[in-house]
Amino acid sequence: MAKRKNNSKWKDPRKDQRSNEELFAATLKGKYDSTEPWDAVRVLRIRGTEEIFELARKSLNSKSPLVRARALDILAQMGSGKPDTERPFMNRSVSLAVRYMDDKSSMVRHSAAWALAHLRTHKAIERLIKARRDRNKNIRHAVAQGLGNPKSRDAIRTLIGLMDDRDKHIRDWATFSLSLTMKKPVDSPAIRKALRKRLDDSFADARAEAIWGLARRRDMQGLQLLLRRLSAKSWSTGDEMAATETLKLSGETPIEELRAGIEDLLARAK
């Protein structure tokens, strides 16, 4: 999977003595992807107070695209670390992000899309689906990530379409999102066909996600390929996770038992 790299040392946000205004000012320093401004964003998200929400909301009226983008970056995960049911200002944050998906600045639209990808309410998912063909690959990337473990036919169709994207990281994330399991993975002939197509992907990560997605659905080809990976001299954590989820075992199951379990599934399927 494609993930943002974070090389900064972890700091306890509760020990940050800066005021909310000072932190917001810190989010505007340096380059957009620099470590320091994102550290400030994370502290504001974790604090998650109404004062911070209002600061971000009012900042959306700024003439500066960077200020508007940073406001959306903060709203994306207010109450970070809490269950979704306990996170504050979810619906209001979604409404603001939806509005700024039409901003004239690509930077702001990028932040709005990623806010929706993190917020993941029904309204957020609906707006992300509409952005599936956006010319900005970063926005399509947000769509691919935000639709993980899809619940609707439209979301599934969107991910299948993004699995053919020209950008390898988007194909990877779309394949991963379609492969995600929450108790039981969504399944259909169209989904399996899309996953098999990715078995020939030029990007190794996308190929691996396709194998794991097929194996979780107990597809014969996926199980055979997963067993081949588990039987090699080295295997990945993803291989072990896919096997344990497929077999409904604990994450502490020895690799020998995982191999035997996959072999048993293949034998019974013959």
N, C-alpha and C positions, 0 to 999 in steps of 0.2 A: 504494500500500500504506500501511496505517496503521502508523506506527512511533513508538516513544518518542523524544521530542525530548531531546537532550542538549546544553545550551548551555555546559557547563563546558569550561575549557581542559584539554587533555590533559596529564597529569602522568605521568612515568615511575614506575611503582609500585616499581621496584627502589630508588628514592631515598627512599622513605617510611621514616623511621626509627622509626615507632611500633611498639610490641610488638603481638602478635596480640590480647592482651586490650584494649589501648588502642583498637585498630581496631574491635574488636567493640563496645566501648562507644560509639564514634563512630557506629556504624550505628544506634544507638537515639536519636540526637539529632535534633531538628527534625521536620518532617512526613515521612510515609512516602516521598513522591516528591521530596523535596528533594535537591539535588545532593550536598551534603557526605556524608550517610550512604551514598549509592550509590557515591561515590568510595571510601569505606572498604570497602564490599562488594567492589568490583572488585579492590582490592589483596589482600584475603584470598583471593579466587578464584584470582588469578594465582600467589600463593605456593603454595597448594594442598598444604600439608604435612599429615602425619598429625595433628600437634598441632592444626591448624585444623579438620580433620575431627572430631576428638574434642571440640573446643570447641563446634562446631555441634551435634553429636549430643547432647551433654549439655544444651545450651541448649534442646533440644526438650522437655525435662521442665519447663521454666519455667511458672509460672502466668500469665505475661504473654503475651498473643497477639502483641505486637510482637516480643518476644524469639524466640518460636517461628517467626514469619514470617521474621525476619532470618536465622535459622539455615538455613531452607530456601532463602532467596535466595542464601546462600553456597554451599550444597551443589549448587545448580542448575548451576554452571559451575566446579567445582573443576578446576584445571589449565587455566583459560581460555587460549586461544591455541594449545593443543596439538591434534593430531589426536585423534579420539575413541578410537582404539586406545591412545593414550598417556595419556589423562586418568585420574587416580587415583580410586578409590572409586566408580566409576560404578554398579555393581550395588547396593552398600550404600546409596548416595544415593537410587537409585530406590526401594528397599524402604522407606526412611524417608518419602519423598515420597508414596508410595502409601498408607501408613498415615495420614498427616496430611491426606489428601483427605477424611477423615471427621471432621476436627476440628470442634468446635462453633463456632469463630470463622471468619467469612467471610474475614477477612484472612489467616488461616493457610491456609485452603483455596485462596485465590487464589495464594499463594506456592507451595503444593504443586503446583498445576496448572501454573504457569509453570516450576517445576523440572522436571517431567515433559516439558514441551514442549521444554526445552533438552536434556535427557538422551536422549530419543528411543530408548531400547532397546525391544525387543519388549514387555516387561512395562509400560514407560511408555506406549507407544501403546495397549495394551489398556485401561489404566485411563483414559486420556484419552477414548477412544471411549465409555466408560460415562458420562462427564460431559457428553456432547454436548447434553443437554437441561437442564443446570443452570440454575437461575433467575438465577444471578449471571452477568451478561454478560461480566465479566472472565475468568471461568473458561471460558465458551464461546469467547472470543477466544483463550485459550491453546490450546484444542483445535484451533481453525482453523489456528493457526500451527504447532502441534506436529506436525500430520499432513502437512506439506509433502512433496511427491513421494511420494504414498501407494503402498504395496506390496500391501496386502490389499484384498479386496472390501469388508470392513467399514469400512476407512478411507475408501475412495472413496465409499461410501454416506453416511458421516458428513459428509464435505465437501459432497456434493451437498445434503444436508439443511441444512447451515449456510449455503449460498449463498442460502437463502430466509429467513435470520434477519432479525428486525426491526431489528437494529442494523447500520447501513451499514458500519461498520469490520469487523464480523465477516463480512459478505457479501464485502467486498473481500478479506480475508485468505483466506477459504475458496476464493474464485475463484483467487487467486494460488497457493495451495497445490496446487490441482488442476491448475494450468497449468504448474507447475514442470517443467523438463526435466532429466533426468540421462541423457544420451545420447539416449534415445528416450522421449517422453512416453507415459504410459498413455492408452489410447484405447478408446472404445466409443460406440455410439449414445446411451447414457444420459448419458455425459460431454458429448458434443457438444450434446445437447438442453439440459442444464443450463447450459452456457456460452452457448448462443443466448438462453436466457431472460434472462440477465444483460445482454444487449445493450440492453435497455430499462430497465436499472436507473436509479433516480433519482440514484445516486452516480456521478460521472464516473470515479472511480478503478476502481470495480468494472466499469464498461462497458469501460474500456481493458484491464483484465486479461482480460476475456472475449474481446476481439478478439485479443489476443496469444496466448491459449490456443488459440483456433480456428486461427489462422494457423500456429502451431507444428505443428499436426496436419494442415496443408495442406488445411484446409477452405476451399472456394471462397468462402463468404461472409466468413470471417475474412480471407482473402487480399485480397479486394476492399476491405474496410474498412481493412486495414493499408495498402494501396497509397494509398488516399484520404488517410490521415493523413500518409504520407510525402511525398505530393505537395502538401500544404498549405504555406502560407508558413512555418509553424513546426511542428516535430515534437518529440517527447520522446525521451529516452534509451531509455525502454522500447520505443518504436517501432523504434529502431535495433537494440536487442538482440533483439527478436522476429524481425526480418528476418534478422539474421546467423545466429541459431540455426536458423531455418527453412531458410535456404539453405546452412547448414553452412559459413559463411565466417568470416574472422577479424574481430575487433572493430574493425580499422582500415580496413575496406572503405568507400570513399567512398559517400555517400548516392545518387549517380547509379547506381552499380552495384547497390545494394540495390533501388532502384526497378526497374531493368531486370530483375533476377533475379526479382522478384515478378511482373512483367508476363509474363515467359517462363513461369513456372509456370502462370499463369492461361491463357495461350494454349495451352499443351500440354494443359490439362485440358478444353478445349472439344471 
